[in-house]
Amino acid sequence: MATPEFILALREKIGNDPLWLPGVTAVVLDGDRALMVCRADNGAWTPVTGIVDPGEEPADAAVREVLEEAGVVAVPERLASVRVTDPVVYDNGDRTQYLDLVFRCRWISGEPHPADGENTEARWFPLDGLPSMTEGMRARVEAAVAEESAARFRFSG
């Protein structure tokens, strides 16, 4: 799925002005392997990411995004990380920043495939052989894989 309709409606009103959005990252694990997708827009390998719809529970958004983007059914196990992304400027000039909620999810069923056009590939990688990714994405995976009971967060105070 491309840009959600509610964002397109907001953009009609605010143009390219900064937009603050809740986002999710779903790190789906199946034993010692993690689900990764290759983004169609920039070719980067990442866990599944997406935007929380208005009124949607964030954990439900993570599960929905995994199914929509990779054709995989997963269940959330815990909130692994809460952070604010750096500002993002898209090719069309839209400016956005995300409150990113990282969920550790467990694979239930389905074979990964690029299900909605947002990605060119979707597949499993061994945790000790993940593809190259940004430092921020790697930190999200590390937070999800860690055997911690509390979510990680940044505190600048």
Secondary structure as GFF3:
##gff-version 3
##sequence-region A 1 157
A	DSSP	alpha_helix	5	14	.	.	.	ID=ss1
A	DSSP	beta_strand	19	30	.	.	.	ID=ss2
A	DSSP	beta_strand	33	39	.	.	.	ID=ss3
A	DSSP	beta_strand	45	46	.	.	.	ID=ss4
A	DSSP	beta_strand	48	51	.	.	.	ID=ss5
A	DSSP	alpha_helix	58	70	.	.	.	ID=ss6
A	DSSP	beta_strand	73	84	.	.	.	ID=ss7
A	DSSP	beta_strand	88	89	.	.	.	ID=ss8
A	DSSP	beta_strand	95	109	.	.	.	ID=ss9
A	DSSP	beta_strand	119	126	.	.	.	ID=ss10
A	DSSP	three_ten_helix	127	129	.	.	.	ID=ss11
A	DSSP	alpha_helix	135	145	.	.	.	ID=ss12
A	DSSP	beta_strand	152	153	.	.	.	ID=ss13
###
